């Protein structure tokens, strides 16, 4: 039996979880079935582990803030004819305990044991701490 694996990805140009949700509600961001998707050049080599309950964890302005379950991986060809991977996602954005992340390109694998916990019920709508405050709290071991 394979273990669950996740992806982490920067959500470039979004100011918060609400911005990400708004983008994903546009026709351009949706698969033919209306589910949100993220198109990437590379096909994940660890597909089986991702599809065993994995999520994509979104980094917004330097912090992991939310996740979405990965529904499937679809083959996608752009107008240039190049084969790409469309990561099709469950539309529900699940808020997680904010976790600082340094910038990176593309996406990165995230082990299940290293993934931040979901926020408890009733805390989903809380605003994330400013990046400078999160960094200071992380530096002293509180976050």
Secondary structure, DSSP 4 states (H G I P E B T S, - for coil): -PPPEEEEEE-TT-SSHHHHHHHHTSGGGB-TTS-BEEEESSPPTTHHHHTTT-EEEEEETTEEEEEEEEEEEEEEE-TT--EEEEEEE-SPPEEEEEEE----SSEEEEEGGGSPPBPPTT-TTPPPPPHHHHHHHHHTT--
